């Protein structure tokens, strides 16, 4: 598939920098955008235990990757692509 997306990390002009994360695609409703749920743990000193947390990160989903709901994807931080997006999907780990 040909990719003419300027916001694609492989064929476009966005450079990835900063953090990389892996998460589950929770929503693919928006055009060229997926919402990725990332689970992480945070240590709480008061109770000396880990707290399970989850964050939802909107990420750009270029045509050449085309991640679908339920996929495990790798996302990488990039420049701000829109009002809410500053991450781009760099690959599907598991379909
Ligand atoms: Zn592409």
PDB file of the backbone (N, CA, C, O) and the ligand in Angstrom, with CONECT records:
HET     ZN  A 101       1
ATOM      1  N   UNK A   1       0.841  -1.209   0.000  1.00  0.00           N
ATOM      2  CA  UNK A   1       0.000   0.000   0.000  1.00  0.00           C
ATOM      3  C   UNK A   1       0.872   1.253   0.000  1.00  0.00           C
ATOM      4  O   UNK A   1       1.829   1.369   0.766  1.00  0.00           O
ATOM      5  N   UNK A   2       0.518   2.174  -0.871  1.00  0.00           N
ATOM      6  CA  UNK A   2       1.288   3.413  -0.943  1.00  0.00           C
ATOM      7  C   UNK A   2       0.920   4.332   0.222  1.00  0.00           C
ATOM      8  O   UNK A   2      -0.241   4.427   0.619  1.00  0.00           O
ATOM      9  N   UNK A   3       1.907   4.984   0.740  1.00  0.00           N
ATOM     10  CA  UNK A   3       1.673   5.838   1.903  1.00  0.00           C
ATOM     11  C   UNK A   3       2.108   7.265   1.602  1.00  0.00           C
ATOM     12  O   UNK A   3       3.293   7.535   1.408  1.00  0.00           O
ATOM     13  N   UNK A   4       1.149   8.166   1.564  1.00  0.00           N
ATOM     14  CA  UNK A   4       1.461   9.575   1.291  1.00  0.00           C
ATOM     15  C   UNK A   4       1.236  10.443   2.517  1.00  0.00           C
ATOM     16  O   UNK A   4       1.090  11.662   2.422  1.00  0.00           O
ATOM     17  N   UNK A   5       1.211   9.794   3.660  1.00  0.00           N
ATOM     18  CA  UNK A   5       0.887  10.519   4.882  1.00  0.00           C
ATOM     19  C   UNK A   5       2.099  11.307   5.395  1.00  0.00           C
ATOM     20  O   UNK A   5       3.111  10.704   5.754  1.00  0.00           O
ATOM     21  N   UNK A   6       2.015  12.628   5.434  1.00  0.00           N
ATOM     22  CA  UNK A   6       3.163  13.399   5.937  1.00  0.00           C
ATOM     23  C   UNK A   6       3.409  13.189   7.427  1.00  0.00           C
ATOM     24  O   UNK A   6       4.489  13.491   7.934  1.00  0.00           O
ATOM     25  N   UNK A   7       2.393  12.665   8.131  1.00  0.00           N
ATOM     26  CA  UNK A   7       2.559  12.431   9.571  1.00  0.00           C
ATOM     27  C   UNK A   7       2.954  10.981   9.876  1.00  0.00           C
ATOM     28  O   UNK A   7       2.860  10.535  11.020  1.00  0.00           O
ATOM     29  N   UNK A   8       3.394  10.254   8.852  1.00  0.00           N
ATOM     30  CA  UNK A   8       3.858   8.883   9.048  1.00  0.00           C
ATOM     31  C   UNK A   8       5.319   8.921   9.498  1.00  0.00           C
ATOM     32  O   UNK A   8       6.116   9.709   8.990  1.00  0.00           O
ATOM     33  N   UNK A   9       5.659   8.052  10.465  1.00  0.00           N
ATOM     34  CA  UNK A   9       7.030   8.089  10.993  1.00  0.00           C
ATOM     35  C   UNK A   9       8.035   7.441  10.044  1.00  0.00           C
ATOM     36  O   UNK A   9       9.242   7.639  10.187  1.00  0.00           O
ATOM     37  N   UNK A  10       7.541   6.665   9.074  1.00  0.00           N
ATOM     38  CA  UNK A  10       8.441   5.994   8.132  1.00  0.00           C
ATOM     39  C   UNK A  10       8.498   6.752   6.798  1.00  0.00           C
ATOM     40  O   UNK A  10       9.578   7.002   6.265  1.00  0.00           O
ATOM     41  N   UNK A  11       7.319   7.115   6.267  1.00  0.00           N
ATOM     42  CA  UNK A  11       7.259   7.745   4.948  1.00  0.00           C
ATOM     43  C   UNK A  11       7.059   9.255   5.021  1.00  0.00           C
ATOM     44  O   UNK A  11       7.216   9.947   4.015  1.00  0.00           O
ATOM     45  N   UNK A  12       6.722   9.765   6.179  1.00  0.00           N
ATOM     46  CA  UNK A  12       6.430  11.188   6.299  1.00  0.00           C
ATOM     47  C   UNK A  12       7.601  11.976   6.829  1.00  0.00           C
ATOM     48  O   UNK A  12       8.752  11.552   6.725  1.00  0.00           O
ATOM     49  N   UNK A  13       7.300  13.127   7.398  1.00  0.00           N
ATOM     50  CA  UNK A  13       8.386  13.998   7.854  1.00  0.00           C
ATOM     51  C   UNK A  13       8.411  14.154   9.380  1.00  0.00           C
ATOM     52  O   UNK A  13       9.043  15.076   9.896  1.00  0.00           O
ATOM     53  N   UNK A  14       7.728  13.259  10.104  1.00  0.00           N
ATOM     54  CA  UNK A  14       7.812  13.366  11.565  1.00  0.00           C
ATOM     55  C   UNK A  14       8.945  12.483  12.077  1.00  0.00           C
ATOM     56  O   UNK A  14       9.131  11.348  11.641  1.00  0.00           O
ATOM     57  N   UNK A  15       9.684  13.045  13.008  1.00  0.00           N
ATOM     58  CA  UNK A  15      10.774  12.292  13.615  1.00  0.00           C
ATOM     59  C   UNK A  15      10.346  11.888  15.015  1.00  0.00           C
ATOM     60  O   UNK A  15       9.769  12.686  15.754  1.00  0.00           O
ATOM     61  N   UNK A  16      10.633  10.640  15.376  1.00  0.00           N
ATOM     62  CA  UNK A  16      10.285  10.237  16.728  1.00  0.00           C
ATOM     63  C   UNK A  16      11.440  10.560  17.672  1.00  0.00           C
ATOM     64  O   UNK A  16      12.617  10.452  17.329  1.00  0.00           O
ATOM     65  N   UNK A  17      11.053  10.952  18.847  1.00  0.00           N
ATOM     66  CA  UNK A  17      12.013  11.287  19.902  1.00  0.00           C
ATOM     67  C   UNK A  17      11.272  11.123  21.220  1.00  0.00           C
ATOM     68  O   UNK A  17      10.042  11.103  21.250  1.00  0.00           O
ATOM     69  N   UNK A  18      12.024  11.007  22.311  1.00  0.00           N
ATOM     70  CA  UNK A  18      11.354  10.875  23.601  1.00  0.00           C
ATOM     71  C   UNK A  18      11.010   9.442  23.890  1.00  0.00           C
ATOM     72  O   UNK A  18      11.764   8.532  23.546  1.00  0.00           O
ATOM     73  N   UNK A  19       9.862   9.233  24.528  1.00  0.00           N
ATOM     74  CA  UNK A  19       9.564   7.900  25.031  1.00  0.00           C
ATOM     75  C   UNK A  19       8.851   7.030  24.005  1.00  0.00           C
ATOM     76  O   UNK A  19       8.189   7.522  23.092  1.00  0.00           O
ATOM     77  N   UNK A  20       9.006   5.723  24.184  1.00  0.00           N
ATOM     78  CA  UNK A  20       8.296   4.737  23.387  1.00  0.00           C
ATOM     79  C   UNK A  20       7.492   3.860  24.335  1.00  0.00           C
ATOM     80  O   UNK A  20       7.967   3.490  25.409  1.00  0.00           O
ATOM     81  N   UNK A  21       6.272   3.533  23.930  1.00  0.00           N
ATOM     82  CA  UNK A  21       5.398   2.750  24.789  1.00  0.00           C
ATOM     83  C   UNK A  21       4.724   1.653  23.981  1.00  0.00           C
ATOM     84  O   UNK A  21       4.708   1.671  22.750  1.00  0.00           O
ATOM     85  N   UNK A  22       4.167   0.692  24.722  1.00  0.00           N
ATOM     86  CA  UNK A  22       3.427  -0.381  24.080  1.00  0.00           C
ATOM     87  C   UNK A  22       2.061  -0.450  24.740  1.00  0.00           C
ATOM     88  O   UNK A  22       1.959  -0.361  25.964  1.00  0.00           O
ATOM     89  N   UNK A  23       1.018  -0.607  23.952  1.00  0.00           N
ATOM     90  CA  UNK A  23      -0.307  -0.643  24.549  1.00  0.00           C
ATOM     91  C   UNK A  23      -1.350  -1.230  23.633  1.00  0.00           C
ATOM     92  O   UNK A  23      -1.081  -1.596  22.489  1.00  0.00           O
ATOM     93  N   UNK A  24      -2.556  -1.309  24.175  1.00  0.00           N
ATOM     94  CA  UNK A  24      -3.681  -1.907  23.468  1.00  0.00           C
ATOM     95  C   UNK A  24      -4.518  -0.819  22.801  1.00  0.00           C
ATOM     96  O   UNK A  24      -4.827   0.207  23.408  1.00  0.00           O
ATOM     97  N   UNK A  25      -4.876  -1.062  21.550  1.00  0.00           N
ATOM     98  CA  UNK A  25      -5.733  -0.108  20.844  1.00  0.00           C
ATOM     99  C   UNK A  25      -7.157  -0.233  21.386  1.00  0.00           C
ATOM    100  O   UNK A  25      -7.810  -1.261  21.205  1.00  0.00           O
ATOM    101  N   UNK A  26      -7.629   0.819  22.049  1.00  0.00           N
ATOM    102  CA  UNK A  26      -8.945   0.794  22.679  1.00  0.00           C
ATOM    103  C   UNK A  26     -10.017   1.337  21.746  1.00  0.00           C
ATOM    104  O   UNK A  26     -11.196   1.012  21.885  1.00  0.00           O
ATOM    105  N   UNK A  27      -9.602   2.165  20.798  1.00  0.00           N
ATOM    106  CA  UNK A  27     -10.569   2.756  19.884  1.00  0.00           C
ATOM    107  C   UNK A  27      -9.901   3.087  18.564  1.00  0.00           C
ATOM    108  O   UNK A  27      -8.805   3.646  18.537  1.00  0.00           O
ATOM    109  N   UNK A  28     -10.573   2.735  17.452  1.00  0.00           N
ATOM    110  CA  UNK A  28     -10.061   3.128  16.135  1.00  0.00           C
ATOM    111  C   UNK A  28     -11.140   3.880  15.357  1.00  0.00           C
ATOM    112  O   UNK A  28     -11.162   3.876  14.126  1.00  0.00           O
ATOM    113  N   UNK A  29     -12.020   4.515  16.099  1.00  0.00           N
ATOM    114  CA  UNK A  29     -13.176   5.179  15.487  1.00  0.00           C
ATOM    115  C   UNK A  29     -12.775   6.401  14.658  1.00  0.00           C
ATOM    116  O   UNK A  29     -13.322   6.643  13.582  1.00  0.00           O
ATOM    117  N   UNK A  30     -11.823   7.156  15.172  1.00  0.00           N
ATOM    118  CA  UNK A  30     -11.445   8.380  14.469  1.00  0.00           C
ATOM    119  C   UNK A  30     -10.561   8.053  13.269  1.00  0.00           C
ATOM    120  O   UNK A  30      -9.854   7.045  13.256  1.00  0.00           O
ATOM    121  N   UNK A  31     -10.614   8.910  12.279  1.00  0.00           N
ATOM    122  CA  UNK A  31      -9.833   8.733  11.065  1.00  0.00           C
ATOM    123  C   UNK A  31      -8.357   8.947  11.382  1.00  0.00           C
ATOM    124  O   UNK A  31      -7.980   9.972  11.950  1.00  0.00           O
ATOM    125  N   UNK A  32      -7.536   7.989  11.018  1.00  0.00           N
ATOM    126  CA  UNK A  32      -6.080   8.063  11.187  1.00  0.00           C
ATOM    127  C   UNK A  32      -5.632   8.328  12.629  1.00  0.00           C
ATOM    128  O   UNK A  32      -4.543   8.849  12.870  1.00  0.00           O
ATOM    129  N   UNK A  33      -6.483   7.964  13.566  1.00  0.00           N
ATOM    130  CA  UNK A  33      -6.124   8.133  14.976  1.00  0.00           C
ATOM    131  C   UNK A  33      -6.566   6.888  15.741  1.00  0.00           C
ATOM    132  O   UNK A  33      -7.641   6.349  15.479  1.00  0.00           O
ATOM    133  N   UNK A  34      -5.760   6.437  16.666  1.00  0.00           N
ATOM    134  CA  UNK A  34      -6.192   5.379  17.574  1.00  0.00           C
ATOM    135  C   UNK A  34      -5.953   5.858  19.002  1.00  0.00           C
ATOM    136  O   UNK A  34      -5.057   6.659  19.269  1.00  0.00           O
ATOM    137  N   UNK A  35      -6.779   5.344  19.911  1.00  0.00           N
ATOM    138  CA  UNK A  35      -6.560   5.603  21.325  1.00  0.00           C
ATOM    139  C   UNK A  35      -5.893   4.366  21.907  1.00  0.00           C
ATOM    140  O   UNK A  35      -6.434   3.262  21.834  1.00  0.00           O
ATOM    141  N   UNK A  36      -4.722   4.561  22.480  1.00  0.00           N
ATOM    142  CA  UNK A  36      -3.941   3.435  22.994  1.00  0.00           C
ATOM    143  C   UNK A  36      -3.964   3.467  24.514  1.00  0.00           C
ATOM    144  O   UNK A  36      -3.645   4.482  25.132  1.00  0.00           O
ATOM    145  N   UNK A  37      -4.350   2.333  25.110  1.00  0.00           N
ATOM    146  CA  UNK A  37      -4.345   2.216  26.563  1.00  0.00           C
ATOM    147  C   UNK A  37      -3.026   1.618  27.013  1.00  0.00           C
ATOM    148  O   UNK A  37      -2.642   0.528  26.588  1.00  0.00           O
ATOM    149  N   UNK A  38      -2.343   2.344  27.874  1.00  0.00           N
ATOM    150  CA  UNK A  38      -1.048   1.890  28.365  1.00  0.00           C
ATOM    151  C   UNK A  38      -1.159   1.645  29.868  1.00  0.00           C
ATOM    152  O   UNK A  38      -1.508   2.541  30.636  1.00  0.00           O
ATOM    153  N   UNK A  39      -0.852   0.408  30.270  1.00  0.00           N
ATOM    154  CA  UNK A  39      -0.863   0.073  31.698  1.00  0.00           C
ATOM    155  C   UNK A  39       0.512   0.326  32.288  1.00  0.00           C
ATOM    156  O   UNK A  39       1.530   0.019  31.667  1.00  0.00           O
ATOM    157  N   UNK A  40       0.539   0.885  33.482  1.00  0.00           N
ATOM    158  CA  UNK A  40       1.820   1.066  34.165  1.00  0.00           C
ATOM    159  C   UNK A  40       1.581   1.012  35.665  1.00  0.00           C
ATOM    160  O   UNK A  40       0.445   1.096  36.131  1.00  0.00           O
ATOM    161  N   UNK A  41       2.662   0.872  36.409  1.00  0.00           N
ATOM    162  CA  UNK A  41       2.518   0.838  37.863  1.00  0.00           C
ATOM    163  C   UNK A  41       3.239   2.023  38.475  1.00  0.00           C
ATOM    164  O   UNK A  41       4.261   2.495  37.978  1.00  0.00           O
ATOM    165  N   UNK A  42       2.666   2.479  39.567  1.00  0.00           N
ATOM    166  CA  UNK A  42       3.251   3.614  40.270  1.00  0.00           C
ATOM    167  C   UNK A  42       3.455   3.173  41.716  1.00  0.00           C
ATOM    168  O   UNK A  42       2.559   2.591  42.327  1.00  0.00           O
ATOM    169  N   UNK A  43       4.608   3.446  42.245  1.00  0.00           N
ATOM    170  CA  UNK A  43       4.903   3.032  43.610  1.00  0.00           C
ATOM    171  C   UNK A  43       4.327   4.047  44.600  1.00  0.00           C
ATOM    172  O   UNK A  43       4.558   5.248  44.461  1.00  0.00           O
ATOM    173  N   UNK A  44       3.579   3.569  45.598  1.00  0.00           N
ATOM    174  CA  UNK A  44       3.023   4.458  46.613  1.00  0.00           C
ATOM    175  C   UNK A  44       3.799   4.222  47.909  1.00  0.00           C
ATOM    176  O   UNK A  44       3.714   3.145  48.501  1.00  0.00           O
ATOM    177  N   UNK A  45       4.542   5.214  48.340  1.00  0.00           N
ATOM    178  CA  UNK A  45       5.423   5.067  49.498  1.00  0.00           C
ATOM    179  C   UNK A  45       4.645   4.768  50.772  1.00  0.00           C
ATOM    180  O   UNK A  45       5.065   3.945  51.586  1.00  0.00           O
ATOM    181  N   UNK A  46       3.527   5.430  50.938  1.00  0.00           N
ATOM    182  CA  UNK A  46       2.740   5.278  52.165  1.00  0.00           C
ATOM    183  C   UNK A  46       2.382   3.817  52.429  1.00  0.00           C
ATOM    184  O   UNK A  46       2.427   3.369  53.575  1.00  0.00           O
ATOM    185  N   UNK A  47       2.030   3.075  51.392  1.00  0.00           N
ATOM    186  CA  UNK A  47       1.598   1.687  51.554  1.00  0.00           C
ATOM    187  C   UNK A  47       2.651   0.688  51.091  1.00  0.00           C
ATOM    188  O   UNK A  47       2.448  -0.523  51.189  1.00  0.00           O
ATOM    189  N   UNK A  48       3.764   1.188  50.593  1.00  0.00           N
ATOM    190  CA  UNK A  48       4.853   0.348  50.095  1.00  0.00           C
ATOM    191  C   UNK A  48       4.365  -0.698  49.105  1.00  0.00           C
ATOM    192  O   UNK A  48       4.780  -1.856  49.132  1.00  0.00           O
ATOM    193  N   UNK A  49       3.487  -0.261  48.247  1.00  0.00           N
ATOM    194  CA  UNK A  49       2.939  -1.147  47.231  1.00  0.00           C
ATOM    195  C   UNK A  49       2.825  -0.411  45.911  1.00  0.00           C
ATOM    196  O   UNK A  49       2.920   0.815  45.842  1.00  0.00           O
ATOM    197  N   UNK A  50       2.615  -1.213  44.845  1.00  0.00           N
ATOM    198  CA  UNK A  50       2.437  -0.601  43.533  1.00  0.00           C
ATOM    199  C   UNK A  50       0.954  -0.397  43.231  1.00  0.00           C
ATOM    200  O   UNK A  50       0.108  -1.229  43.557  1.00  0.00           O
ATOM    201  N   UNK A  51       0.681   0.708  42.616  1.00  0.00           N
ATOM    202  CA  UNK A  51      -0.682   1.031  42.215  1.00  0.00           C
ATOM    203  C   UNK A  51      -0.764   0.839  40.713  1.00  0.00           C
ATOM    204  O   UNK A  51       0.054   1.387  39.974  1.00  0.00           O
ATOM    205  N   UNK A  52      -1.735   0.071  40.254  1.00  0.00           N
ATOM    206  CA  UNK A  52      -1.893  -0.141  38.816  1.00  0.00           C
ATOM    207  C   UNK A  52      -2.611   1.041  38.201  1.00  0.00           C
ATOM    208  O   UNK A  52      -3.685   1.435  38.655  1.00  0.00           O
ATOM    209  N   UNK A  53      -2.024   1.590  37.186  1.00  0.00           N
ATOM    210  CA  UNK A  53      -2.635   2.743  36.538  1.00  0.00           C
ATOM    211  C   UNK A  53      -2.739   2.499  35.039  1.00  0.00           C
ATOM    212  O   UNK A  53      -2.080   1.621  34.482  1.00  0.00           O
ATOM    213  N   UNK A  54      -3.576   3.292  34.414  1.00  0.00           N
ATOM    214  CA  UNK A  54      -3.790   3.146  32.977  1.00  0.00           C
ATOM    215  C   UNK A  54      -3.970   4.533  32.388  1.00  0.00           C
ATOM    216  O   UNK A  54      -4.713   5.362  32.915  1.00  0.00           O
ATOM    217  N   UNK A  55      -3.281   4.766  31.292  1.00  0.00           N
ATOM    218  CA  UNK A  55      -3.492   6.046  30.632  1.00  0.00           C
ATOM    219  C   UNK A  55      -3.917   5.812  29.192  1.00  0.00           C
ATOM    220  O   UNK A  55      -3.520   4.838  28.552  1.00  0.00           O
ATOM    221  N   UNK A  56      -4.723   6.719  28.709  1.00  0.00           N
ATOM    222  CA  UNK A  56      -5.216   6.621  27.334  1.00  0.00           C
ATOM    223  C   UNK A  56      -4.509   7.690  26.504  1.00  0.00           C
ATOM    224  O   UNK A  56      -4.609   8.882  26.793  1.00  0.00           O
ATOM    225  N   UNK A  57      -3.801   7.250  25.481  1.00  0.00           N
ATOM    226  CA  UNK A  57      -3.004   8.178  24.685  1.00  0.00           C
ATOM    227  C   UNK A  57      -3.487   8.162  23.238  1.00  0.00           C
ATOM    228  O   UNK A  57      -3.431   7.120  22.586  1.00  0.00           O
ATOM    229  N   UNK A  58      -3.959   9.297  22.726  1.00  0.00           N
ATOM    230  CA  UNK A  58      -4.318   9.356  21.317  1.00  0.00           C
ATOM    231  C   UNK A  58      -3.048   9.375  20.472  1.00  0.00           C
ATOM    232  O   UNK A  58      -2.131  10.151  20.740  1.00  0.00           O
ATOM    233  N   UNK A  59      -2.997   8.523  19.455  1.00  0.00           N
ATOM    234  CA  UNK A  59      -1.806   8.442  18.613  1.00  0.00           C
ATOM    235  C   UNK A  59      -2.196   8.420  17.141  1.00  0.00           C
ATOM    236  O   UNK A  59      -3.261   7.928  16.765  1.00  0.00           O
ATOM    237  N   UNK A  60      -1.311   8.963  16.326  1.00  0.00           N
ATOM    238  CA  UNK A  60      -1.564   8.980  14.884  1.00  0.00           C
ATOM    239  C   UNK A  60      -1.349   7.595  14.294  1.00  0.00           C
ATOM    240  O   UNK A  60      -0.352   6.934  14.584  1.00  0.00           O
ATOM    241  N   UNK A  61      -2.287   7.163  13.467  1.00  0.00           N
ATOM    242  CA  UNK A  61      -2.269   5.816  12.895  1.00  0.00           C
ATOM    243  C   UNK A  61      -2.194   5.917  11.365  1.00  0.00           C
ATOM    244  O   UNK A  61      -3.232   6.003  10.710  1.00  0.00           O
ATOM    245  N   UNK A  62      -0.994   5.908  10.788  1.00  0.00           N
ATOM    246  CA  UNK A  62      -0.885   6.082   9.327  1.00  0.00           C
ATOM    247  C   UNK A  62      -1.428   4.886   8.555  1.00  0.00           C
ATOM    248  O   UNK A  62      -1.525   3.783   9.093  1.00  0.00           O
ATOM    249  N   UNK A  63      -1.784   5.112   7.284  1.00  0.00           N
ATOM    250  CA  UNK A  63      -2.390   4.072   6.444  1.00  0.00           C
ATOM    251  C   UNK A  63      -1.520   2.829   6.307  1.00  0.00           C
ATOM    252  O   UNK A  63      -2.034   1.714   6.231  1.00  0.00           O
ATOM    253  N   UNK A  64      -0.188   3.021   6.274  1.00  0.00           N
ATOM    254  CA  UNK A  64       0.697   1.870   6.043  1.00  0.00           C
ATOM    255  C   UNK A  64       0.759   0.946   7.255  1.00  0.00           C
ATOM    256  O   UNK A  64       1.189  -0.201   7.126  1.00  0.00           O
ATOM    257  N   UNK A  65       0.344   1.412   8.416  1.00  0.00           N
ATOM    258  CA  UNK A  65       0.304   0.551   9.599  1.00  0.00           C
ATOM    259  C   UNK A  65      -1.124   0.082   9.853  1.00  0.00           C
ATOM    260  O   UNK A  65      -1.374  -1.107  10.050  1.00  0.00           O
ATOM    261  N   UNK A  66      -2.061   1.038   9.847  1.00  0.00           N
ATOM    262  CA  UNK A  66      -3.489   0.732   9.917  1.00  0.00           C
ATOM    263  C   UNK A  66      -3.836  -0.215  11.071  1.00  0.00           C
ATOM    264  O   UNK A  66      -4.398  -1.288  10.852  1.00  0.00           O
ATOM    265  N   UNK A  67      -3.503   0.182  12.280  1.00  0.00           N
ATOM    266  CA  UNK A  67      -3.800  -0.615  13.464  1.00  0.00           C
ATOM    267  C   UNK A  67      -5.298  -0.605  13.741  1.00  0.00           C
ATOM    268  O   UNK A  67      -5.980   0.405  13.568  1.00  0.00           O
ATOM    269  N   UNK A  68      -5.786  -1.763  14.177  1.00  0.00           N
ATOM    270  CA  UNK A  68      -7.219  -1.898  14.474  1.00  0.00           C
ATOM    271  C   UNK A  68      -7.438  -2.112  15.959  1.00  0.00           C
ATOM    272  O   UNK A  68      -6.515  -2.447  16.701  1.00  0.00           O
ATOM    273  N   UNK A  69      -8.674  -1.911  16.373  1.00  0.00           N
ATOM    274  CA  UNK A  69      -9.044  -2.114  17.763  1.00  0.00           C
ATOM    275  C   UNK A  69      -8.677  -3.533  18.208  1.00  0.00           C
ATOM    276  O   UNK A  69      -8.951  -4.502  17.500  1.00  0.00           O
ATOM    277  N   UNK A  70      -8.057  -3.645  19.381  1.00  0.00           N
ATOM    278  CA  UNK A  70      -7.659  -4.950  19.886  1.00  0.00           C
ATOM    279  C   UNK A  70      -6.206  -5.289  19.610  1.00  0.00           C
ATOM    280  O   UNK A  70      -5.655  -6.210  20.214  1.00  0.00           O
ATOM    281  N   UNK A  71      -5.582  -4.552  18.704  1.00  0.00           N
ATOM    282  CA  UNK A  71      -4.168  -4.788  18.400  1.00  0.00           C
ATOM    283  C   UNK A  71      -3.294  -4.268  19.532  1.00  0.00           C
ATOM    284  O   UNK A  71      -3.642  -3.305  20.215  1.00  0.00           O
ATOM    285  N   UNK A  72      -2.152  -4.924  19.715  1.00  0.00           N
ATOM    286  CA  UNK A  72      -1.123  -4.379  20.589  1.00  0.00           C
ATOM    287  C   UNK A  72      -0.159  -3.601  19.690  1.00  0.00           C
ATOM    288  O   UNK A  72       0.376  -4.144  18.723  1.00  0.00           O
ATOM    289  N   UNK A  73       0.049  -2.353  20.011  1.00  0.00           N
ATOM    290  CA  UNK A  73       0.892  -1.524  19.147  1.00  0.00           C
ATOM    291  C   UNK A  73       2.011  -0.857  19.931  1.00  0.00           C
ATOM    292  O   UNK A  73       1.964  -0.717  21.153  1.00  0.00           O
ATOM    293  N   UNK A  74       3.011  -0.456  19.174  1.00  0.00           N
ATOM    294  CA  UNK A  74       4.111   0.299  19.730  1.00  0.00           C
ATOM    295  C   UNK A  74       3.935   1.751  19.290  1.00  0.00           C
ATOM    296  O   UNK A  74       3.739   2.026  18.106  1.00  0.00           O
ATOM    297  N   UNK A  75       4.004   2.667  20.236  1.00  0.00           N
ATOM    298  CA  UNK A  75       3.865   4.079  19.880  1.00  0.00           C
ATOM    299  C   UNK A  75       5.108   4.842  20.331  1.00  0.00           C
ATOM    300  O   UNK A  75       5.784   4.453  21.283  1.00  0.00           O
ATOM    301  N   UNK A  76       5.385   5.915  19.639  1.00  0.00           N
ATOM    302  CA  UNK A  76       6.565   6.708  19.967  1.00  0.00           C
ATOM    303  C   UNK A  76       6.186   8.178  20.022  1.00  0.00           C
ATOM    304  O   UNK A  76       5.327   8.649  19.276  1.00  0.00           O
ATOM    305  N   UNK A  77       6.835   8.874  20.905  1.00  0.00           N
ATOM    306  CA  UNK A  77       6.569  10.295  21.066  1.00  0.00           C
ATOM    307  C   UNK A  77       7.154  11.064  19.885  1.00  0.00           C
ATOM    308  O   UNK A  77       8.216  10.719  19.367  1.00  0.00           O
ATOM    309  N   UNK A  78       6.461  12.083  19.479  1.00  0.00           N
ATOM    310  CA  UNK A  78       6.933  12.901  18.368  1.00  0.00           C
ATOM    311  C   UNK A  78       6.488  14.341  18.609  1.00  0.00           C
ATOM    312  O   UNK A  78       6.009  14.674  19.693  1.00  0.00           O
ATOM    313  N   UNK A  79       6.645  15.175  17.616  1.00  0.00           N
ATOM    314  CA  UNK A  79       6.165  16.557  17.803  1.00  0.00           C
ATOM    315  C   UNK A  79       4.637  16.545  17.883  1.00  0.00           C
ATOM    316  O   UNK A  79       3.996  15.543  17.565  1.00  0.00           O
ATOM    317  N   UNK A  80       4.077  17.649  18.302  1.00  0.00           N
ATOM    318  CA  UNK A  80       2.631  17.734  18.418  1.00  0.00           C
ATOM    319  C   UNK A  80       2.016  17.682  17.021  1.00  0.00           C
ATOM    320  O   UNK A  80       2.312  18.522  16.171  1.00  0.00           O
ATOM    321  N   UNK A  81       1.158  16.688  16.793  1.00  0.00           N
ATOM    322  CA  UNK A  81       0.587  16.499  15.464  1.00  0.00           C
ATOM    323  C   UNK A  81      -0.780  17.152  15.329  1.00  0.00           C
ATOM    324  O   UNK A  81      -1.186  17.533  14.231  1.00  0.00           O
ATOM    325  N   UNK A  82      -1.478  17.279  16.425  1.00  0.00           N
ATOM    326  CA  UNK A  82      -2.770  17.959  16.423  1.00  0.00           C
ATOM    327  C   UNK A  82      -3.030  18.412  17.851  1.00  0.00           C
ATOM    328  O   UNK A  82      -2.148  18.349  18.707  1.00  0.00           O
ATOM    329  N   UNK A  83      -4.253  18.871  18.094  1.00  0.00           N
ATOM    330  CA  UNK A  83      -4.566  19.365  19.439  1.00  0.00           C
ATOM    331  C   UNK A  83      -4.286  18.320  20.512  1.00  0.00           C
ATOM    332  O   UNK A  83      -3.775  18.644  21.585  1.00  0.00           O
ATOM    333  N   UNK A  84      -4.626  17.047  20.217  1.00  0.00           N
ATOM    334  CA  UNK A  84      -4.487  16.014  21.248  1.00  0.00           C
ATOM    335  C   UNK A  84      -3.364  15.016  20.973  1.00  0.00           C
ATOM    336  O   UNK A  84      -2.953  14.290  21.878  1.00  0.00           O
ATOM    337  N   UNK A  85      -2.866  14.968  19.753  1.00  0.00           N
ATOM    338  CA  UNK A  85      -1.906  13.914  19.411  1.00  0.00           C
ATOM    339  C   UNK A  85      -0.459  14.390  19.445  1.00  0.00           C
ATOM    340  O   UNK A  85      -0.112  15.397  18.827  1.00  0.00           O
ATOM    341  N   UNK A  86       0.368  13.668  20.159  1.00  0.00           N
ATOM    342  CA  UNK A  86       1.811  13.910  20.057  1.00  0.00           C
ATOM    343  C   UNK A  86       2.552  12.579  20.038  1.00  0.00           C
ATOM    344  O   UNK A  86       3.744  12.503  20.334  1.00  0.00           O
ATOM    345  N   UNK A  87       1.804  11.524  19.680  1.00  0.00           N
ATOM    346  CA  UNK A  87       2.392  10.196  19.536  1.00  0.00           C
ATOM    347  C   UNK A  87       2.032   9.657  18.158  1.00  0.00           C
ATOM    348  O   UNK A  87       1.023  10.039  17.566  1.00  0.00           O
ATOM    349  N   UNK A  88       2.878   8.761  17.663  1.00  0.00           N
ATOM    350  CA  UNK A  88       2.603   8.123  16.379  1.00  0.00           C
ATOM    351  C   UNK A  88       2.786   6.612  16.554  1.00  0.00           C
ATOM    352  O   UNK A  88       3.689   6.155  17.255  1.00  0.00           O
ATOM    353  N   UNK A  89       1.899   5.847  15.893  1.00  0.00           N
ATOM    354  CA  UNK A  89       2.022   4.390  15.945  1.00  0.00           C
ATOM    355  C   UNK A  89       3.192   3.995  15.043  1.00  0.00           C
ATOM    356  O   UNK A  89       3.237   4.370  13.872  1.00  0.00           O
ATOM    357  N   UNK A  90       4.143   3.230  15.602  1.00  0.00           N
ATOM    358  CA  UNK A  90       5.321   2.839  14.812  1.00  0.00           C
ATOM    359  C   UNK A  90       5.268   1.381  14.374  1.00  0.00           C
ATOM    360  O   UNK A  90       6.049   0.951  13.526  1.00  0.00           O
ATOM    361  N   UNK A  91       4.341   0.622  14.958  1.00  0.00           N
ATOM    362  CA  UNK A  91       4.226  -0.758  14.513  1.00  0.00           C
ATOM    363  C   UNK A  91       3.204  -1.533  15.300  1.00  0.00           C
ATOM    364  O   UNK A  91       2.869  -1.179  16.430  1.00  0.00           O
ATOM    365  N   UNK A  92       2.699  -2.621  14.679  1.00  0.00           N
ATOM    366  CA  UNK A  92       1.773  -3.522  15.358  1.00  0.00           C
ATOM    367  C   UNK A  92       2.600  -4.667  15.933  1.00  0.00           C
ATOM    368  O   UNK A  92       3.330  -5.341  15.206  1.00  0.00           O
ATOM    369  N   UNK A  93       2.479  -4.882  17.241  1.00  0.00           N
ATOM    370  CA  UNK A  93       3.223  -5.957  17.897  1.00  0.00           C
ATOM    371  C   UNK A  93       2.450  -7.262  17.770  1.00  0.00           C
ATOM    372  O   UNK A  93       3.019  -8.306  17.452  1.00  0.00           O
ATOM    373  N   UNK A  94       1.137  -7.189  18.024  1.00  0.00           N
ATOM    374  CA  UNK A  94       0.282  -8.374  17.961  1.00  0.00           C
ATOM    375  C   UNK A  94      -1.090  -7.989  17.439  1.00  0.00           C
ATOM    376  O   UNK A  94      -1.685  -7.013  17.895  1.00  0.00           O
ATOM    377  N   UNK A  95      -1.596  -8.764  16.472  1.00  0.00           N
ATOM    378  CA  UNK A  95      -2.909  -8.448  15.921  1.00  0.00           C
ATOM    379  C   UNK A  95      -4.035  -9.044  16.762  1.00  0.00           C
ATOM    380  O   UNK A  95      -5.209  -8.870  16.433  1.00  0.00           O
TER     381      UNK A  95
HETATM  382 ZN    ZN A 101       3.754   5.258   5.953  1.00  0.00          ZN
END
